Amino acid sequence: MRNGETPLVELKDMCISFGGVHAVDHVSIELYPGEVLGLLGHNGAGKSTLIKMLSGAYKPDSGEIRINGEKVEISNPRDSRRHNIETIYQTLALADNLNASSNLFLGREIVTPMGFLNDDAMEAETRKIMARLNPNFQRFAEPVKSLSGGQRQSVAIARAVYFNAKILIMDEPTAALGVHETQMVADLIQELKAQGLGIFLISHDTREMMELCDRVSVMKNGQLIGTERVEDVTEDDILSMIIMGRNPREEAA
C-alpha cells in the first residue's frame, strides 16, 4: 500500500489455467489513482490474460479483485464497465465508416424526446471531451477510417473517459504508430493521469514503458517476476527480468 493510500485496483493471488497450462499463476498487483502501471513480458507471459480477468473477458479460477478496497465479482465485460473499467484494445473496436461522435456514442446514443438520434448533441459532447483530451482534434465530420492512428486512439480514449472510466486498460496503444503519433498518445496518457485515472499499460517496448509508466510489473510463464518503480531500475534490469525471469535488484539485496 502506497503511503496508506487505498489502491484503485487490487488483483490478489489471481490464477487461471487452460488445458492444464497455468496461464496466470498466483499473481498479485495493485494500481493507484493517477498511476500508470506497465505490464511487460514475452508473448505468452500471461500479462494479457491477467488483464482479461479484470476486463471480464475471462473468469479466474481463483483469486480476488478489489476496487477501492472492496471485493467485487467480475464475470463479464458488463460487470467490468459497471466498476468504471474500460479497455482499449490494439484493434480499437471503432466503426470505420462512422465519424468521431457516432463512435463515441455507439450503442449509447443520445436521442431527442421524439426518439430520433440527436446528432447535434452528440457532436457537442464529443467536442467538449476532445477539448479536454486532444485540443488539436478537428476532424469531427470525417469517418474514422480517414483519421491517423493517433487520432483514432484519441477517439477510443475519449469514448472510455466520457463514460466515466476510472480504470483504463490500454493494450499496445502505440503499436504501428510513428514518432509524432506516439507522442500524441503519450500526451493523452499524461492528461489522463492528471485527471486521476489509473492506467494499466500493456506493451513490449521497454523504452516506452520507462518513459510513460510510474511502475512496471514483469511476467514470465504466467508468474510475476517483480514490480518496480521505474526510477529505481534501468532498462537493462527490466530486460533481465523479461528474458531471464529474475529480478536483479532482489538478487543484489
Secondary structure, DSSP 8 states (H G I E B T S, - for coil): -BTTB--SEEEEEEEEEETTEEEEEEEEEEE-TT-EEEEE-STTSSHHHHHHHHHTSS--SEEEEEETTEEE---SHHHHHHTTEEEE-TTTT--TTS-HHHHHTTTS--B-TTS-B-HHHHHHHHHHHHHHH-TT----SS-GGGS-HHHHHHHHHHHHHHTT-SEEEEESTTTT--HHHHHHHHHHHHHHHHTT-EEEEE-S-HHHHHHH-SEEEEEETTEEEEEEEGGG--HHHHHHHHHHSS-HHHHH-
